């Protein structure tokens, strides 16, 4: 049975959104790092989302997990696999609610954290290095199912990273275990990611360079991951060569993406207003949303100058495109 891609009209209409790599590795600008559960408990959600909305962004992409599998929310699956890797406060749910109140969509970034021994304890506990990988895949599917069911329609999309550590067929060879012929069940994973909301968007990241983007681990996805870091490959069409909704993800400031160095100032923007405006204009003309990663410290600080720059760069470019988007999906 062929995969029916979700309607991406809302995404094509967004213009731009902001992503935040706020993780267990995040450091404050100054002073000692808080324990992750304490940082989760003290993050001011309402203030954070208000600043994002005020600069003109139409959605927030937030890291559920990154290099370390530390989830800023409860999760029975994670707790069963490795106790102590979840939090009592459902920060993700509160962010989703706050986004809804401000008219923003909420997107979750998820990384399975089995990458080059970034988190050895998790890799072994979740079964990445086991002889038989079916239980490992079952755990990841169950984890995504649990979060998808909890957040329902509040969660508009998933952005899944590091498929190249689970499947050696792609352009990046990132598998660091013996697979013994195992094929990761991408179609089942996509179905898990759409639990409670079949129109939720899904993408898998084949790599951070335009020459990698064409590769698909599965046709069961809805939009292009589009990680470029820099202002690369300005879009010329709403659809990529595989019929996916086009998308770009750039990093405004900190090329490390995560503010993970102690006693370090937030990074200023690497691009001028003119450069950003030109890129946003090209993307808007191609009905392609642009996600902009912005440096944030553990306490939730973001440079006001960065948000103001984005506001100015996008001014006058955002426009309703409902009548211009054409066919809502391509299968």
Backbone bond lengths (Angstrom), bond angles and torsions (degrees), N, CA, C in turn:
res aa  C-N    CA-C-N  psi(-1)  N-CA   C-N-CA  omega(-1)  CA-C   N-CA-C  phi
1 X - - - 1.466 - - 1.530 109.49 -
2 X 1.330 116.51 128.75 1.465 119.51 -178.40 1.518 110.58 -72.53
3 X 1.316 114.52 154.01 1.460 120.85 -177.89 1.531 109.79 -84.53
4 X 1.330 117.02 128.65 1.455 122.03 176.35 1.519 108.77 -94.02
5 X 1.306 116.66 109.57 1.461 120.09 -177.28 1.516 111.87 -68.56
6 X 1.315 114.78 149.66 1.457 121.20 -178.06 1.527 110.72 -72.24
7 X 1.311 115.36 159.85 1.459 122.41 177.05 1.529 108.75 -72.03
8 X 1.321 116.80 118.65 1.468 121.47 -178.56 1.522 113.02 -102.81
9 X 1.330 116.80 14.78 1.462 119.96 -176.86 1.521 111.84 -54.58
10 X 1.332 116.77 -46.57 1.470 119.67 -178.08 1.527 110.95 -59.89
11 X 1.340 116.21 -36.90 1.458 120.67 -178.08 1.532 110.49 -70.36
12 X 1.335 115.75 -43.26 1.457 120.30 178.61 1.527 111.59 -60.86
13 X 1.326 116.65 -27.94 1.462 121.61 -177.95 1.523 113.55 -81.93
14 X 1.312 118.00 -10.23 1.464 120.24 -167.30 1.530 115.19 -72.02
15 X 1.318 118.38 -30.42 1.456 118.70 -174.17 1.507 110.91 81.62
16 X 1.345 115.99 -82.25 1.463 117.76 175.16 1.517 111.16 -147.66
17 X 1.309 114.05 158.95 1.451 122.22 174.57 1.512 109.38 -136.17
18 X 1.313 116.05 171.15 1.464 121.74 -179.33 1.522 109.35 -115.40
19 X 1.332 115.53 137.34 1.458 120.95 172.60 1.511 109.29 -112.02
20 X 1.315 114.95 149.19 1.461 122.12 179.95 1.520 108.95 -131.08
21 X 1.322 115.37 120.97 1.458 120.71 172.03 1.533 107.62 -90.95
22 X 1.315 114.77 79.65 1.469 121.58 177.98 1.522 106.07 -106.84
23 X 1.332 116.39 108.32 1.461 120.88 -168.03 1.527 110.64 -136.71
24 X 1.325 114.57 -177.30 1.466 120.60 176.89 1.518 111.86 -65.79
25 X 1.323 117.89 -15.11 1.463 121.22 177.64 1.528 112.74 -92.85
26 X 1.314 118.18 -6.46 1.463 120.65 -177.32 1.533 110.94 -64.06
27 X 1.320 114.73 140.21 1.460 122.19 179.85 1.524 109.94 -115.40
28 X 1.336 116.20 151.87 1.461 118.14 171.56 1.523 110.37 -73.33
29 X 1.304 116.06 158.87 1.460 120.01 176.16 1.517 110.88 -58.46
30 X 1.309 116.45 -37.11 1.471 120.55 177.39 1.518 109.29 -147.38
31 X 1.310 115.57 153.44 1.455 120.81 178.43 1.512 112.62 89.44
32 X 1.337 116.49 178.28 1.463 121.29 -175.56 1.528 112.07 -73.49
33 X 1.312 114.47 150.62 1.456 120.32 176.04 1.522 109.93 -73.10
34 X 1.323 116.50 136.20 1.460 121.15 174.86 1.526 110.11 -76.85
35 X 1.314 116.12 153.37 1.455 119.54 168.26 1.529 108.18 -59.27
36 X 1.318 117.19 144.60 1.460 120.12 -172.68 1.532 113.12 -56.23
37 X 1.336 120.47 -46.24 1.468 119.00 178.63 1.528 112.68 -60.42
38 X 1.330 117.08 -34.25 1.469 119.86 177.97 1.525 110.43 -68.99
39 X 1.329 117.09 -39.98 1.463 120.23 177.21 1.526 110.46 -63.27
40 X 1.315 116.86 -40.67 1.463 121.37 177.73 1.530 110.38 -62.36
41 X 1.321 116.32 -43.85 1.467 120.34 -177.65 1.518 112.93 -64.30
42 X 1.332 117.52 -28.98 1.465 120.28 -172.57 1.531 114.29 -102.81
43 X 1.319 118.87 -4.18 1.463 119.71 -179.76 1.530 109.57 -67.88
44 X 1.322 116.18 130.10 1.468 121.68 -178.40 1.525 109.47 -86.45
45 X 1.309 115.41 98.69 1.464 121.44 -174.82 1.524 111.62 -66.56
46 X 1.315 117.37 -46.55 1.459 120.31 -175.76 1.522 111.62 -62.21
47 X 1.324 116.93 -42.60 1.460 120.71 178.94 1.521 110.68 -65.00
48 X 1.309 116.55 -42.84 1.461 121.10 -177.90 1.525 110.89 -62.29
49 X 1.309 117.34 -50.23 1.460 121.04 -177.04 1.528 110.79 -67.61
50 X 1.332 117.47 -36.06 1.465 120.44 178.53 1.524 111.06 -61.36
51 X 1.330 117.37 -40.76 1.467 120.66 179.51 1.527 111.27 -65.71
52 X 1.321 116.40 -37.15 1.456 120.39 179.39 1.527 110.44 -68.11
53 X 1.313 116.17 -43.97 1.463 119.86 179.15 1.529 111.35 -65.16
54 X 1.319 116.56 -39.08 1.469 120.43 -176.12 1.521 112.96 -65.31
55 X 1.319 118.10 -24.30 1.470 119.27 -178.49 1.523 112.16 -88.05
56 X 1.320 117.24 0.43 1.457 120.33 175.52 1.508 115.81 100.73
57 X 1.331 118.01 -0.73 1.467 120.51 177.91 1.521 110.11 -66.35
58 X 1.321 116.71 149.27 1.456 121.80 -178.51 1.521 113.31 -108.04
59 X 1.319 116.53 -5.70 1.459 118.86 176.08 1.522 108.98 -157.26
60 X 1.321 114.46 161.96 1.464 122.50 174.53 1.517 108.29 -120.39
61 X 1.341 115.68 127.42 1.457 121.17 168.92 1.522 107.78 -105.00
62 X 1.326 116.41 124.33 1.462 121.09 -173.91 1.522 109.39 -125.32
63 X 1.335 115.77 142.45 1.460 120.98 -179.34 1.523 111.30 -77.70
64 X 1.333 116.14 116.45 1.461 119.75 171.15 1.523 109.50 -71.91
65 X 1.328 116.29 -47.04 1.466 122.67 172.81 1.521 107.88 -150.11
66 X 1.326 115.25 160.10 1.462 119.80 -179.60 1.525 107.79 -136.14
67 X 1.316 118.84 -115.09 1.465 120.94 -176.87 1.525 112.14 -66.49
68 X 1.322 116.46 -38.46 1.468 121.13 177.60 1.514 108.96 -108.49
69 X 1.321 116.16 138.13 1.456 121.36 -179.82 1.537 108.95 -81.67
70 X 1.323 114.08 78.45 1.463 122.84 175.47 1.516 106.58 -123.26
71 X 1.316 117.04 112.57 1.457 121.89 -172.53 1.528 110.47 -97.83
72 X 1.344 118.04 127.23 1.465 120.58 179.60 1.530 112.13 -82.92
73 X 1.322 115.11 50.68 1.461 122.18 -177.01 1.524 108.00 -170.76
74 X 1.319 118.10 163.96 1.464 119.44 171.25 1.523 110.37 -70.09
75 X 1.322 117.31 151.11 1.463 121.43 174.45 1.522 107.95 -163.26
76 X 1.315 116.17 112.95 1.462 120.94 -176.54 1.524 111.17 -63.84
77 X 1.338 117.70 -36.59 1.460 120.67 -178.42 1.520 110.55 -65.57
78 X 1.323 117.11 -47.88 1.467 120.36 179.18 1.517 110.35 -62.55
79 X 1.308 117.21 -42.81 1.458 121.26 -178.75 1.520 111.01 -62.57
80 X 1.334 116.80 -35.20 1.458 120.30 178.58 1.527 111.19 -71.38
81 X 1.338 116.33 -38.27 1.460 120.39 -178.83 1.523 111.15 -71.92
82 X 1.332 116.93 -47.54 1.459 120.93 -177.15 1.524 108.97 -149.95
83 X 1.319 118.21 95.36 1.466 121.13 -178.38 1.519 112.09 -56.89
84 X 1.331 115.40 145.92 1.451 121.28 177.81 1.512 114.06 93.98
85 X 1.330 117.24 4.86 1.466 119.84 -177.98 1.539 112.60 -106.79
86 X 1.315 117.31 16.58 1.462 121.27 177.28 1.523 109.21 -127.37
87 X 1.317 115.64 176.24 1.465 121.00 179.48 1.530 110.22 -129.30
88 X 1.325 115.70 155.43 1.456 120.05 179.07 1.513 113.02 -72.52
89 X 1.325 116.94 -37.55 1.462 120.55 178.55 1.522 109.74 -77.31
90 X 1.312 115.78 132.82 1.457 119.35 176.30 1.527 108.56 -88.16
91 X 1.329 115.08 79.11 1.458 120.48 -178.26 1.524 111.21 -62.68
92 X 1.329 116.87 -37.46 1.455 120.20 -179.06 1.522 111.06 -64.93
93 X 1.318 116.47 -43.14 1.453 119.96 178.32 1.521 112.30 -65.03
94 X 1.325 116.80 -39.11 1.466 119.90 178.56 1.523 111.05 -67.21
95 X 1.322 116.64 -38.11 1.460 119.64 176.12 1.525 111.01 -64.13
96 X 1.323 116.41 -42.13 1.463 120.07 178.08 1.522 110.88 -60.72
97 X 1.333 116.84 -42.95 1.465 120.51 179.49 1.528 111.52 -65.66
98 X 1.332 115.88 -42.99 1.465 119.71 -179.89 1.519 110.75 -64.90
99 X 1.317 116.80 -38.45 1.468 119.92 176.46 1.523 110.09 -61.98
100 X 1.310 116.76 -44.37 1.454 120.27 179.10 1.515 112.42 -59.45
101 X 1.323 116.62 -39.11 1.459 120.79 179.44 1.524 112.10 -66.18
102 X 1.333 116.47 -27.84 1.466 121.39 -179.40 1.532 112.41 -97.81
103 X 1.317 117.22 5.01 1.453 120.25 -179.95 1.506 114.48 76.50
104 X 1.323 117.42 21.37 1.460 122.22 178.76 1.526 110.24 -101.28
105 X 1.315 116.44 148.46 1.457 121.13 169.85 1.537 108.66 -83.72
106 X 1.328 115.55 155.90 1.460 121.06 -178.91 1.520 109.13 -120.59
107 X 1.334 115.45 126.82 1.465 123.27 -179.59 1.528 108.31 -121.34
108 X 1.305 116.28 139.29 1.464 120.66 176.73 1.518 110.76 -108.51
109 X 1.315 114.35 129.21 1.469 122.71 167.51 1.531 106.60 -88.23
110 X 1.324 116.66 135.12 1.465 119.84 175.42 1.518 110.42 -136.05
111 X 1.327 115.22 134.19 1.454 123.28 174.34 1.520 107.82 -123.87
112 X 1.314 117.61 131.25 1.469 121.54 -178.52 1.523 112.42 -71.02
113 X 1.335 118.42 -11.00 1.470 124.37 173.44 1.523 114.38 67.11
114 X 1.324 117.07 23.80 1.472 120.74 174.16 1.526 108.32 -107.55
115 X 1.322 114.70 68.99 1.463 121.07 -173.13 1.524 111.02 -134.02
116 X 1.324 115.99 107.81 1.472 120.46 171.01 1.527 113.32 51.79
117 X 1.333 116.13 39.69 1.467 121.84 176.25 1.524 112.89 60.36
118 X 1.347 117.85 30.88 1.465 120.10 172.03 1.521 111.06 -61.67
119 X 1.349 116.02 -31.87 1.462 121.35 -177.13 1.530 108.56 -144.18
120 X 1.337 117.47 75.93 1.466 120.60 -174.42 1.524 113.69 -58.29
121 X 1.331 117.32 -39.61 1.463 119.43 -178.91 1.521 111.06 -60.13
122 X 1.324 116.51 -43.17 1.463 120.36 179.19 1.532 110.91 -68.08
123 X 1.331 117.34 -43.61 1.464 120.64 -179.46 1.527 111.19 -53.65
124 X 1.332 116.25 -43.97 1.469 120.03 -177.67 1.525 111.03 -76.40
125 X 1.318 117.07 -39.40 1.455 119.63 -178.05 1.526 112.34 -66.58
126 X 1.338 116.41 -39.34 1.466 120.12 -176.78 1.527 112.27 -80.30
127 X 1.343 116.79 -12.37 1.455 120.44 174.59 1.508 115.64 97.64
128 X 1.312 117.91 17.42 1.462 121.01 -179.10 1.532 111.52 -61.51
129 X 1.320 117.76 -31.82 1.465 121.39 -177.05 1.526 113.40 -102.48
130 X 1.331 116.88 11.01 1.465 119.79 179.02 1.526 111.22 -72.86
131 X 1.312 115.83 158.73 1.471 120.82 178.82 1.529 110.62 -65.98
132 X 1.304 117.12 -38.60 1.457 122.01 179.21 1.531 108.89 -110.50
133 X 1.339 116.18 123.64 1.461 120.81 -170.91 1.530 114.32 -97.32
134 X 1.316 117.48 -2.10 1.460 118.78 179.60 1.533 112.25 -60.50
135 X 1.337 119.59 -44.34 1.472 118.69 177.27 1.529 113.03 -63.22
136 X 1.325 116.87 -33.19 1.466 121.17 175.68 1.524 110.53 -60.69
137 X 1.328 116.30 -49.10 1.465 120.06 178.28 1.522 110.86 -63.03
138 X 1.327 116.83 -38.49 1.464 120.07 178.56 1.525 111.05 -59.73
139 X 1.331 116.93 -41.09 1.462 120.65 -178.88 1.527 111.38 -66.20
140 X 1.329 116.73 -43.48 1.467 118.92 179.27 1.521 110.69 -65.09
141 X 1.318 117.66 -41.59 1.462 120.36 177.58 1.521 111.14 -63.40
142 X 1.327 116.82 -39.89 1.467 120.10 179.54 1.520 111.24 -66.57
143 X 1.327 116.64 -38.82 1.464 121.53 178.25 1.534 110.50 -60.53
144 X 1.322 115.81 -49.68 1.463 120.37 -178.88 1.527 110.76 -67.14
145 X 1.326 117.14 -36.76 1.461 120.52 176.55 1.522 111.17 -61.45
146 X 1.317 116.70 -43.71 1.472 120.65 -178.76 1.527 111.07 -60.93
147 X 1.320 117.12 -47.42 1.463 119.84 -178.91 1.530 111.17 -69.18
148 X 1.320 116.80 -40.04 1.458 120.18 179.59 1.524 111.25 -62.53
149 X 1.326 116.73 -41.95 1.462 120.53 179.33 1.520 110.92 -66.12
150 X 1.321 116.69 -39.23 1.469 119.83 -178.16 1.526 111.89 -65.85
151 X 1.317 116.93 -43.64 1.461 119.51 -172.55 1.530 113.31 -90.46
152 X 1.320 117.49 -17.22 1.449 120.56 172.37 1.518 113.02 49.58
153 X 1.333 115.46 -133.47 1.459 120.06 -176.21 1.525 112.41 -73.27
154 X 1.322 117.36 -9.66 1.467 119.41 175.26 1.522 111.56 -67.64
155 X 1.326 116.57 -23.56 1.464 122.10 179.94 1.522 108.79 -99.06
156 X 1.339 116.33 110.56 1.460 121.06 -173.22 1.517 112.90 -84.16
157 X 1.336 117.57 -28.40 1.470 119.32 -174.44 1.525 110.01 -161.89
158 X 1.324 114.21 157.89 1.465 123.78 169.71 1.535 108.40 -114.62
159 X 1.329 115.21 144.33 1.468 121.87 169.68 1.524 105.69 -123.74
160 X 1.350 116.71 107.37 1.462 121.52 -174.19 1.528 110.49 -98.12
161 X 1.309 114.88 127.18 1.457 121.13 -179.03 1.522 111.03 -101.91
162 X 1.316 114.09 162.20 1.468 124.74 170.52 1.523 115.73 60.28
163 X 1.324 119.42 40.03 1.469 118.48 171.81 1.529 111.41 -63.62
164 X 1.336 116.06 -23.30 1.465 120.86 -179.10 1.518 112.65 -68.65
165 X 1.324 118.92 -10.53 1.469 120.78 173.65 1.527 112.02 -90.05
166 X 1.338 115.53 -5.76 1.462 120.84 -179.63 1.514 112.48 -113.79
167 X 1.338 116.19 -14.67 1.461 121.26 -172.28 1.530 107.48 -147.05
168 X 1.323 117.18 121.16 1.469 121.43 -174.25 1.526 113.48 -85.98
169 X 1.338 118.40 6.02 1.458 120.22 -174.25 1.522 113.86 -80.45
170 X 1.332 118.11 -15.37 1.452 121.30 -173.14 1.516 114.49 -84.10
171 X 1.341 116.14 -176.52 1.464 120.78 -176.97 1.521 113.87 -71.96
172 X 1.323 118.03 -23.67 1.462 121.94 176.18 1.520 108.54 -103.27
173 X 1.309 116.21 127.87 1.464 120.92 -179.63 1.526 108.85 -96.89
174 X 1.331 115.71 88.29 1.455 120.34 -173.12 1.510 115.24 -111.89
175 X 1.324 118.45 5.75 1.461 120.97 179.81 1.527 109.19 -70.47
176 X 1.323 116.52 126.16 1.463 121.00 -178.03 1.523 111.16 -120.79
177 X 1.317 116.14 31.68 1.456 122.56 174.56 1.522 107.48 -144.10
178 X 1.306 117.57 172.07 1.463 121.48 176.09 1.533 107.91 -91.86
179 X 1.326 116.92 119.58 1.465 121.13 -176.56 1.530 113.18 -85.37
180 X 1.320 118.11 -18.88 1.468 122.13 179.03 1.526 111.18 52.77
181 X 1.334 116.41 40.22 1.452 120.01 177.28 1.518 114.89 82.14
182 X 1.307 118.55 1.98 1.468 121.71 -177.91 1.526 111.07 -69.26
183 X 1.320 117.04 136.53 1.460 123.58 175.14 1.524 108.82 -111.91
184 X 1.322 116.41 119.75 1.457 119.18 -178.92 1.527 109.83 -63.14
185 X 1.336 117.90 137.19 1.475 121.68 -175.38 1.531 112.30 -82.58
186 X 1.319 116.25 77.37 1.463 120.01 -175.11 1.521 112.91 -61.52
187 X 1.319 117.18 -39.21 1.456 119.37 -178.40 1.527 110.78 -64.37
188 X 1.319 116.02 -40.52 1.475 119.63 178.62 1.527 110.37 -68.33
189 X 1.332 115.79 -35.40 1.461 119.64 179.17 1.530 109.86 -66.39
190 X 1.330 117.89 -41.29 1.457 120.59 176.56 1.522 110.72 -61.72
191 X 1.328 116.96 -42.31 1.466 120.03 178.15 1.521 110.55 -60.66
192 X 1.329 116.96 -40.42 1.468 120.41 177.23 1.525 110.67 -62.37
193 X 1.335 116.48 -39.88 1.460 121.55 -178.22 1.527 112.85 -68.78
194 X 1.325 116.82 -17.45 1.463 120.82 179.87 1.525 112.05 -102.51
195 X 1.318 117.48 9.42 1.457 121.70 177.42 1.525 110.36 -53.94
196 X 1.320 116.34 132.10 1.471 124.39 175.82 1.528 113.80 72.24
197 X 1.340 117.23 -2.39 1.469 119.90 178.95 1.529 108.16 -160.83
198 X 1.333 118.40 84.13 1.463 121.03 -175.47 1.523 114.32 -60.45
199 X 1.344 117.99 -22.61 1.456 120.68 179.88 1.535 112.62 -89.61
200 X 1.307 116.86 8.11 1.464 119.77 174.80 1.530 109.22 -66.29
201 X 1.324 116.87 136.38 1.458 121.08 -177.64 1.528 111.10 -82.83
202 X 1.326 115.70 148.23 1.470 122.23 -178.70 1.525 108.67 -136.95
203 X 1.330 115.36 139.46 1.460 120.34 170.94 1.517 110.24 -143.47
204 X 1.333 115.45 156.04 1.464 122.83 176.17 1.527 108.61 -123.52
205 X 1.312 116.03 133.68 1.459 121.25 -173.56 1.528 111.68 -89.95
206 X 1.339 118.76 111.51 1.459 120.14 178.15 1.519 113.91 -83.93
207 X 1.328 117.70 -6.79 1.457 120.51 179.07 1.513 111.84 152.17
208 X 1.338 115.69 169.05 1.457 120.92 -171.02 1.529 113.73 -99.15
209 X 1.322 117.88 21.20 1.463 121.57 178.55 1.521 109.53 -128.13
210 X 1.332 117.79 145.34 1.467 120.23 -179.62 1.516 113.99 -54.71
211 X 1.333 117.79 -32.77 1.454 119.24 -178.86 1.528 112.78 -69.34
212 X 1.339 117.17 -13.79 1.465 120.67 177.45 1.530 112.26 -90.92
213 X 1.308 117.26 -21.37 1.467 121.21 -166.10 1.518 114.09 -60.91
214 X 1.322 117.04 -28.91 1.462 119.15 -174.42 1.510 112.33 -68.15
215 X 1.349 117.37 -20.18 1.465 118.95 -174.00 1.529 110.66 -77.37
216 X 1.329 115.82 134.28 1.458 120.83 176.26 1.531 109.43 -121.54
217 X 1.316 116.13 123.39 1.464 120.38 173.98 1.518 110.72 -68.95
218 X 1.317 115.34 -25.44 1.454 121.76 176.67 1.516 108.40 -156.05
219 X 1.319 115.58 149.72 1.465 119.57 173.27 1.516 111.30 -76.92
220 X 1.324 116.95 -8.57 1.463 122.03 -178.06 1.528 110.12 -82.59
221 X 1.324 114.82 67.50 1.456 122.24 175.12 1.520 107.78 -154.56
222 X 1.340 115.84 166.17 1.458 119.99 -166.44 1.518 115.04 -117.61
223 X 1.312 117.62 -25.17 1.460 119.33 -177.92 1.518 110.11 -145.23
224 X 1.327 115.25 163.63 1.458 122.05 -178.37 1.528 110.17 -78.07
225 X 1.326 117.03 132.97 1.464 119.85 177.59 1.527 110.29 -62.18
226 X 1.319 117.85 -49.28 1.461 123.09 168.02 1.510 116.81 67.57
227 X 1.333 118.44 25.97 1.464 119.57 179.39 1.526 110.05 -69.06
228 X 1.337 115.13 120.12 1.461 119.53 -177.93 1.522 112.56 -124.29
229 X 1.314 117.57 -20.46 1.466 123.13 -176.89 1.533 110.56 71.17
230 X 1.324 116.55 -57.94 1.459 120.93 -178.89 1.538 109.93 -101.72
231 X 1.324 116.51 -177.71 1.467 121.26 179.54 1.525 109.38 -80.41
232 X 1.317 115.90 70.30 1.465 121.55 -173.62 1.516 111.30 -102.69
233 X 1.330 115.72 152.57 1.464 124.14 170.86 1.518 112.63 46.70
234 X 1.334 118.10 66.51 1.469 119.26 177.04 1.527 110.51 -53.00
235 X 1.325 118.58 131.33 1.466 120.22 -175.39 1.517 111.87 -68.99
236 X 1.327 115.36 149.39 1.459 121.36 177.65 1.524 112.04 -121.66
237 X 1.328 116.84 -4.38 1.452 121.19 -178.50 1.514 109.55 -150.20
238 X 1.320 115.45 154.49 1.462 119.47 175.61 1.524 111.07 -65.41
239 X 1.324 117.25 -32.53 1.459 121.44 -174.43 1.523 110.97 -108.80
240 X 1.333 116.74 142.38 1.453 119.27 174.26 1.530 109.13 -85.64
241 X 1.334 117.16 -177.59 1.448 121.18 -175.76 1.513 114.84 -64.18
242 X 1.343 117.11 -19.77 1.458 121.26 178.22 1.523 112.39 -96.09
243 X 1.325 117.16 5.87 1.453 120.27 -179.39 1.520 114.28 81.70
244 X 1.329 116.99 12.83 1.458 120.99 176.96 1.530 110.29 -84.19
245 X 1.330 116.48 147.96 1.454 120.42 170.79 1.524 108.63 -57.10
246 X 1.321 116.71 126.80 1.455 120.04 -179.72 1.525 111.21 -69.42
247 X 1.325 116.44 154.39 1.463 123.29 -178.33 1.518 107.52 -164.51
248 X 1.313 116.37 145.79 1.461 121.77 173.56 1.523 109.11 -126.23
249 X 1.338 114.80 144.19 1.473 120.17 175.74 1.519 107.29 -128.84
250 X 1.325 115.99 112.70 1.457 121.74 -178.78 1.531 109.63 -115.51
251 X 1.318 115.55 162.08 1.461 121.96 178.97 1.522 108.07 -112.02
252 X 1.323 116.34 113.17 1.455 120.70 -173.85 1.520 113.01 -64.82
253 X 1.321 117.40 -37.08 1.457 119.83 -164.29 1.527 113.70 -137.32
254 X 1.307 117.47 -75.17 1.462 122.88 -173.28 1.530 110.62 -81.04
255 X 1.345 119.44 108.91 1.468 120.70 -177.60 1.524 113.38 -66.18
256 X 1.337 117.25 -12.92 1.463 120.36 174.89 1.523 111.47 -83.59
257 X 1.320 117.74 -7.78 1.463 125.89 178.30 1.528 112.80 71.32
258 X 1.316 118.87 -40.89 1.470 122.94 -179.45 1.527 109.39 -107.03
259 X 1.327 116.56 135.88 1.466 120.60 176.83 1.535 107.66 -80.37
260 X 1.322 115.39 82.40 1.466 120.19 -168.72 1.519 114.36 -112.63
261 X 1.328 117.53 15.40 1.465 120.15 176.85 1.518 110.07 -110.46
262 X 1.326 117.43 132.23 1.470 119.39 -178.04 1.526 111.99 -69.52
263 X 1.333 114.34 150.63 1.468 121.54 175.05 1.535 111.64 49.90
264 X 1.305 115.22 48.63 1.459 122.42 -179.17 1.522 109.44 -127.70
265 X 1.313 116.51 133.50 1.457 120.66 179.32 1.527 110.57 -66.80
266 X 1.317 116.02 155.82 1.450 120.74 173.32 1.529 109.60 -63.26
267 X 1.305 116.56 144.41 1.457 121.20 -177.07 1.523 110.95 -76.86
268 X 1.321 117.85 135.67 1.466 120.35 173.26 1.527 110.73 -75.99
269 X 1.307 116.02 166.25 1.462 121.18 -179.75 1.528 111.42 -62.47
270 X 1.311 116.34 143.96 1.464 122.12 178.75 1.520 111.86 -92.52
271 X 1.339 117.54 -9.13 1.456 121.35 -174.60 1.522 110.08 -122.62
272 X 1.309 115.85 150.91 1.462 121.09 177.95 1.525 110.02 -81.87
273 X 1.323 115.72 165.47 1.455 119.89 176.51 1.521 110.34 -60.69
274 X 1.331 117.08 -39.59 1.456 120.62 -179.44 1.535 111.53 -63.52
275 X 1.324 116.46 -41.48 1.464 119.80 178.84 1.523 111.45 -65.02
276 X 1.323 115.60 -43.57 1.462 119.59 179.58 1.522 111.26 -66.44
277 X 1.325 116.62 -41.79 1.461 120.15 -180.00 1.524 110.89 -60.41
278 X 1.327 117.13 -44.15 1.459 120.78 179.52 1.527 111.19 -62.07
279 X 1.320 116.09 -40.21 1.467 120.00 -179.68 1.521 110.45 -69.04
280 X 1.333 116.76 -45.74 1.464 120.68 177.75 1.528 110.74 -60.18
281 X 1.333 116.86 -38.78 1.460 119.83 -179.43 1.529 110.86 -64.13
282 X 1.327 116.55 -44.23 1.463 120.00 177.84 1.523 110.97 -61.55
283 X 1.324 116.49 -43.16 1.463 120.69 -178.83 1.526 111.06 -66.17
284 X 1.324 116.26 -43.53 1.463 119.75 179.82 1.522 110.84 -62.37
285 X 1.332 116.70 -39.01 1.453 120.17 177.90 1.511 112.95 -65.79
286 X 1.322 116.90 -25.34 1.464 122.23 179.66 1.526 112.32 -100.79
287 X 1.333 117.52 10.95 1.468 122.04 179.20 1.526 111.05 53.28
288 X 1.332 114.38 44.71 1.461 122.01 -177.49 1.526 110.47 -119.96
289 X 1.326 118.96 116.12 1.460 119.94 176.88 1.524 111.47 -69.79
290 X 1.318 115.61 147.93 1.461 122.36 178.30 1.527 108.06 -118.68
291 X 1.309 116.49 122.05 1.458 121.49 174.66 1.524 108.10 -94.51
292 X 1.327 116.41 130.76 1.460 122.31 -176.27 1.523 108.49 -116.83
293 X 1.323 116.03 115.75 1.463 119.20 177.12 1.522 109.79 -81.19
294 X 1.334 115.70 131.71 1.461 122.50 -176.17 1.527 109.11 -121.39
295 X 1.307 115.97 135.60 1.466 121.58 -179.20 1.528 110.55 -63.48
296 X 1.340 115.66 132.98 1.461 121.70 179.69 1.522 107.88 -140.83
297 X 1.332 116.61 138.53 1.463 118.35 179.53 1.525 109.73 -93.80
298 X 1.338 116.25 178.60 1.459 120.51 -174.46 1.519 112.59 -62.69
299 X 1.334 116.92 -27.73 1.461 120.57 -178.82 1.525 113.17 -87.84
300 X 1.333 116.64 2.50 1.452 120.03 178.71 1.513 114.31 90.03
301 X 1.324 117.40 12.12 1.457 119.72 178.08 1.532 110.96 -74.23
302 X 1.317 115.92 136.38 1.465 124.39 172.40 1.515 106.69 -133.37
303 X 1.319 117.43 142.16 1.460 119.43 179.09 1.525 110.24 -65.02
304 X 1.330 119.32 122.10 1.476 120.33 175.85 1.524 111.91 -57.64
305 X 1.336 116.32 -32.28 1.458 119.93 179.55 1.537 111.30 -62.43
306 X 1.324 116.74 -34.72 1.470 119.98 179.90 1.516 110.98 -68.33
307 X 1.315 116.71 -44.82 1.455 120.15 179.32 1.524 110.80 -66.59
308 X 1.314 117.20 -37.77 1.460 120.41 178.23 1.524 110.98 -66.38
309 X 1.330 116.42 -37.59 1.458 120.62 177.29 1.524 110.81 -60.91
310 X 1.325 116.52 -43.91 1.457 119.75 179.59 1.530 110.71 -65.64
311 X 1.315 116.10 -40.50 1.466 120.09 177.85 1.527 110.46 -58.11
312 X 1.321 116.26 -47.27 1.462 120.77 -178.40 1.531 111.49 -67.74
313 X 1.333 116.51 -40.78 1.465 120.24 -176.62 1.517 111.69 -65.23
314 X 1.324 116.35 -33.16 1.464 119.25 -176.75 1.526 112.85 -94.46
315 X 1.305 117.24 -6.98 1.468 120.70 -176.57 1.530 110.34 -56.41
316 X 1.298 114.72 130.50 1.449 119.92 176.86 1.509 115.36 82.53
317 X 1.344 117.54 -7.39 1.461 119.68 -178.67 1.519 112.44 -96.83
318 X 1.327 117.63 -28.56 1.454 120.53 -178.81 1.519 109.33 -68.48
319 X 1.336 116.88 133.42 1.456 120.65 179.88 1.519 109.31 -155.19
320 X 1.320 118.40 148.34 1.464 119.86 175.15 1.523 109.79 -63.85
321 X 1.314 116.64 134.98 1.461 119.50 -178.72 1.525 111.38 -125.03
322 X 1.329 117.78 17.08 1.462 120.42 -176.42 1.513 112.30 -55.43
323 X 1.352 116.92 -37.52 1.441 119.84 -177.12 1.522 112.69 -82.54
324 X 1.339 116.50 -6.43 1.459 119.18 -174.42 1.517 114.39 -114.01
325 X 1.335 117.56 -5.66 1.452 118.53 -171.62 1.518 113.06 -76.78
326 X 1.304 119.13 -19.15 1.451 120.20 178.17 1.514 111.83 73.53
327 X 1.312 116.80 -150.24 1.459 122.21 -177.96 1.510 110.21 -56.38
328 X 1.352 115.58 134.55 1.454 119.33 -171.00 1.509 113.56 -78.09
329 X 1.309 119.46 -18.20 1.456 119.55 179.13 1.530 109.36 -158.60
330 X 1.312 114.14 162.77 1.451 120.34 175.25 1.519 108.43 -129.91
331 X 1.280 117.53 132.99 1.453 121.10 -177.94 1.516 111.03 -101.41
